[in-house]
């Protein structure tokens, strides 16, 4: 390019700059202060910054309401080191318990540990998905001096085993690095033995869509550590001579003792964790509490759209139940993932280690010292329905506890009865089609005129051979039934599900880093439940119709 051409190009560029500058000035004459190119560029940058789209903290997906915080958490590095690789033996062991059932940022948790080894470590794992590894390591301690604690005494007046004679707790401070969730604290002895202490870390200010409620009351009621639970005991009868409930059972159980089952985790990995892992995998907007949290703060149920009662959630307190019922009355949905929910009735009292460390359930109102002297809603008969409480669970859950599959008799299929229901959307399931291995252990059954909502839908009606079950709630041609029910509250429009089996969460299966995630109709059903229920009162979208009148045989 010669000098003349360069000069002409320069003039043209200058003219273009002047023309565009004039256009900008005319179209922005309401802002005469913008008079130089630097100001123009700054203004344009500010304008661009304020109009960029932002990702909402939560949003609806086909799996339900997602949370960027949960998605981000599960993108972090996971580990398999939370798993137990060297369980206790009768001669070498480590076991322990925490003085708190749930904790939040800033609290100190005391861990009482007994071990045959000279030292041990404590490692905290938040349980979730984490690319199929299942847990994330949050904290690990230095070596802690070990101590073989004394045998826990038994209060023979109520057959309560309590380890408040243990000393020298390890103190764990909960910091902001402990994101709310379900945690397993793994104890590892210097000789290699391992066990768990479970705990819930909660956020008192959470308004997450889904509220997962761990079942501490039920787990402690079945805890046989020291030889006694609400269902078994040893030695002579106390207080009565009844054969059922067993007369040598515990009337009070203590949280101040390790769990005898599940390497110290009770049945968390079976009846809770598959659902927790599923929700975390899909980044759902979930918060965590225990049933004792709800007992202490029943109004927090109102801060969420869905309350999730997990796999075997049979024991409740009156404040917990009142809080959930109030939430339903205000449009909060509830899913009872397990049968026998809200069956047993307990109350809490303090121990030397703190408030609400002892769970009271006499299972016989005539034995309970409160009977005739205290609030009838706190007297612990065999069930909530027992006098003087006389508060049936059926209007809440929609069904009645019917019995259990006898141990060793196998599992049974769920049978579809309403394939056009939203529950089966995308599953391809048809009328009377079966989903194998869903019904096991406890099961529920719908009974007309039992106090259940009149608009209840039966979405699955699964026959169980009488040769394989115990039941006292109905028999039809050699079978009884497990029902999956759904109803919507006609006033608040809240939706309530009862899956009808304690095995539902366990039948979901687990994801692993090596095998991936199972593809099952049960997981698709859970997807549909969480998608619908996460949007608010389900009666506004999918009101129940009362299809129970179409179920045959009649009354089954």
C-alpha positions, 0 to 999 in steps of 0.5 A, a space after each residue: 500500500 502506497 503513502 497516498 492509499 494509507 492516508 486515504 484509509 486513515 481519513 476514512 477510519 477517522 470519519 467512521 469514528 466521528 460518525 459512530 461517535 455522533 450516533 452514540 451522542 444523539 442516542 444518549 443525549 440524556 447523559 451529556 456527561 459521557 463525553 470521551 471514549 474512556 467513559 463510553 467504554 466504561 459505561 458499556 462494560 457496566 451495562 454488559 455486566 448487569 445484564 449477564 444471565 445468572 444461574 439460580 441457586 435452585 431450579 426444577 429438573 426432571 429429577 426434582 428441584 436441584 441445588 447448585 450447592 449440592 451439585 458443587 459439593 458432589 463434584 468434590 473428590 470422593 473416597 472409598 476410605 469410609 468403608 469398613 475393611 477391618 471390623 471388630 472381633 470379640 477380642 480386638 475392637 473399637 466402639 463409641 457413641 456421640 453425646 449429640 444426635 445432631 449438631 451444627 457449626 460451632 458446636 463441640 461433639 464429645 465422642 466416648 470411645 472404648 478400644 482394646 488398642 493403645 490409640 485410635 483416630 477419628 475421621 469424619 465422612 460426609 455421605 453422598 454420591 461423589 462420583 460413585 465413591 459415596 463419601 467425602 473425607 472432611 476431617 481426620 484427627 491425630 492419634 488419640 490415646 485409647 482406653 478400654 472403658 468399663 462395662 455399661 451398667 443395666 438399670 434393672 427397674 427398666 432394663 436400660 443399658 447406659 454407658 454414662 460411666 465412660 470417661 475421657 471423650 474426644 472433643 470434635 468441633 464442628 466447623 464451617 467445613 462440615 457442610 450439612 448432611 449425614 455423617 459417619 465418624 469412622 473410628 480406626 484403632 491402631 491395631 486396625 479395627 474399625 467402627 462408626 459413630 453416625 451423626 447429623 450435621 444440620 443447618 438451622 436456617 435451611 429452607 431447602 426443598 427436601 428435608 431428609 429425617 434420619 430415624 434415630 428413635 427407631 434405630 435406638 429402639 432396636 439397638 441390642 447393645 448390652 442385651 436389651 432393646 424394646 423388642 428383646 431382653 434377657 433374664 427375668 420379667 420386670 413390671 409384668 409377665 406378658 409374653 408380648 411385648 416380651 416382659 424382659 424388654 427395655 422400657 427406656 433405651 439410652 443414646 449413651 451407648 454404641 449401636 450393636 448393629 451395622 458396625 456402629 451405624 445401625 441400618 443407615 447403609 440399608 434404609 437411609 443411604 440409598 436415598 441419600 446417595 440418589 438425591 446427592 447424585 442428582 444434585 437435589 435441594 436437600 437438607 438433613 435433620 434427625 427425628 430428635 431435631 424435629 422433636 426439639 424444633 417441630 416448626 422447622 418442618 414448615 421451612 421445607 416443601 417435602 418431608 422424607 420419612 425413611 426406610 424403617 421409621 416406626 417410632 415417633 414422639 408427640 412433638 415430632 408428629 404434631 410438627 409434621 401434621 401442622 406442616 401438612 396442614 400448611 401444604 408441606 408434602 410428606 413421603 413415608 418411604 417405609 411401612 409401619 411409620 408412626 406406629 410406636 410412641 416414645 418420649 424423651 428425657 435427659 441423662 447425665 450426659 445431656 438433655 434428651 439422651 434417653 428414649 422412653 417407651 413402656 409399650 404398655 400404658 399400665 406400666 408407664 408412670 405417666 398413665 393417669 397422672 400426665 399428658 395422655 399424649 405422652 403416655 407410651 402404650 404399645 402403639 400411638 393408637 393405644 389408650 390413653 393416647 388413642 391417636 391412630 396413624 391411619 389418617 396421617 399415613 393413609 394405611 395401617 401396619 399389617 405385619 411382616 414377611 417372615 425372615 428367610 421367606 424372601 422378597 416379593 414383587 410390587 404389583 402395578 394397579 394404576 399404570 396411568 398414574 404420574 408415579 409410573 410416568 416414563 417407566 413403561 409399566 402396565 396394569 398388573 405388571 410386577 417390579 421384583 424384590 420390592 416387598 420385604 420385612 414390614 408392610 402396610 395395608 389400606 383398610 376402608 372405613 379405618 380413618 384413611 382419607 376418602 380420596 386415597 389412591 392405591 397405586 400398587 396392590 401387591 399380594 403376599 402369600 400367607 405362608 410367608 408372612 405374619 399378619 392380623 389385618 386381613 386374609 383373602 384366598 391365601 393372601 394378604 396385601 401390601 399397598 402403595 398409597 397416595 392422597 392429597 389433603 383437600 384443604 392444604 393440597 399437600 400430598 402424602 405417600 406411603 410406599 407400603 414396605 420397609 424395603 423400598 429404599 433398600 430396593 433402589 440399590 446403590 451406585 458404585 465407582 466400579 459398577 455404576 448406578 442400577 437402572 430400575 423401575 423403583 429409581 424411576 418411581 423415586 424420580 417421579 415422586 421427588 419431581 412432583 412433590 418438590 414443586 409444592 402442594 401436589 394436589 394443585 398438580 396431581 390431586 388424588 381421585 379415590 381409586 381405592 373403590 376399584 381395587 379387588 378383591 373388595 376390601 383387600 
